[in-house]
Amino acid sequence: MFDVSFGELITISAVALIVIGPEKLPKVARTAGALLGRVQRFISTVKSDLDKEFQLAELAKVEAEIRAEASALSQTIHQPLEEAAQALSEPAPIQEIELAPAGPQGDLFAPPAAPPSGSRPDRR
């Protein structure tokens, strides 16, 4: 974290021993260590929060892309269905139908004429 060499650490320790004194130095060292630990935890918490925010932003971007593709797919599916529904809702053109000629007496509901005698009925 800090670029401090071994010689600089010895110099800082000697000055601290002279200024603080040998009786209070262990207590000050413990306090400094506790503060340094708090700072490190705070920094790691900030880093993890930033990482979470970046991940959420990335997920939101991916979600937007997926929603856009789903919308395009939905449009691709629904457009032919709508065209088919529209085609089915339009009335079909009327076609002329040729009717078979009426029976021998001119009655449409008359039974068909009997086959000539001597012929065999058609079996299928």
Summary of the structure (lengths in Angstrom):
residues: 124
radius of gyration: 48.5
end to end distance: 100.3
largest distance: 143.2
contacts: 185
relative contact order: 0.03
helix: 65%
strand: 0%
